[in-house]
Amino acid sequence: MAADIPISGAGAGDLSDITVLVVEDNVSNFVLIARMLGFLGIHCEWKTSGYEVVEFADQLPRIDLILLDIRLPYEDGYGALKKIRSSSRLKSIPVIAVTAEASEEQMKKARAAGFNGFLGKPLDPDRFPDQIQRIMNGKPVWEMY
């Protein structure tokens, strides 16, 4: 079962020093996520597939959270998560599954695989800021809608 990992350096409301890696192959989904994170003052980086995600993340000076789509080209989110968890630098970074295939079954599968949370698509712009705030404060977020 996934552990709840608090983010070091993130105060109760201050997210301005946070860097989120968004692994998403759909441009419009990424733009929406980037805008919502930007509204919170969060810097984000973008990777379009799970392939070589660890190599990409290792080049970033800082990474505090990974939002990882499950259905990706070349390598899905589960394969990418295994590589992230085997990286000494990234293994303690919270990884949240983000998927349009939101169901109880998918959520259980994500939990069993070691994800730290689950957000079903479409993401709700009214709820997303609170969801990210809770994640950054180490609270579990397992939500389908």
QUIFEN-V735814 format. One record per backbone hydrogen bond with DSSP energy under -0.5 kcal/mol. CO is the residue of the C=O (numbers start at 0). NH is the residue of the N-H. E is the energy in kcal/mol with one decimal. If there is no record, write none. Layout:
co: (CO/CO)
nh: (NH/NH)
e: (E/E)
This chain:
co: (2/3/5/6/8/12/13/14/17/18/18/19/19/20/20/21/21/22/24/25/26/27/28/29/30/31/32/33/34/35/36/36/37/42/44/46/49/51/52/53/54/55/56/63/64/65/65/66/66/67/69/69/72/72/74/75/76/77/78/79/80/81/83/86/89/93/94/94/94/95/96/97/98/99/100/102/103/104/105/106/107/108/109/109/110/116/117/118/122/123/123/124/126/127/128/129/130/131/132/133/134/135/140/142)
nh: (4/5/7/9/10/14/10/17/42/63/64/21/44/22/66/23/46/68/26/29/30/31/32/33/34/35/36/37/38/39/39/41/40/19/21/23/52/55/56/57/58/58/59/93/20/67/95/22/68/97/71/76/49/74/49/79/80/81/82/83/84/85/86/90/92/65/96/115/116/67/118/69/120/101/102/106/107/108/109/110/111/112/113/114/113/96/142/98/124/126/127/128/130/131/132/133/134/135/136/138/137/6/117/119)
e: (-0.7/-0.6/-0.5/-1.1/-0.8/-0.8/-0.7/-1.7/-1.9/-3.1/-1.2/-0.6/-2.5/-0.6/-2.5/-0.8/-2.3/-2.6/-0.7/-2.4/-2.9/-2.1/-2.4/-3.4/-2.5/-2.4/-2.8/-2.7/-2.2/-1.0/-0.6/-2.6/-1.5/-2.5/-2.9/-1.8/-1.7/-2.1/-2.9/-2.4/-0.6/-1.2/-1.3/-0.6/-2.7/-0.7/-2.9/-3.1/-0.6/-2.3/-0.9/-2.8/-0.6/-2.6/-1.1/-2.2/-2.4/-1.8/-1.5/-2.5/-2.8/-1.0/-1.2/-2.2/-2.1/-2.2/-0.5/-3.1/-0.8/-2.9/-3.0/-1.5/-2.9/-1.3/-0.6/-2.6/-2.5/-2.4/-2.7/-2.4/-2.6/-1.9/-0.9/-2.3/-0.9/-2.4/-3.1/-1.9/-0.7/-0.9/-2.8/-0.6/-2.3/-2.8/-2.4/-2.6/-2.4/-2.9/-1.1/-2.8/-1.9/-1.1/-2.6/-1.7)
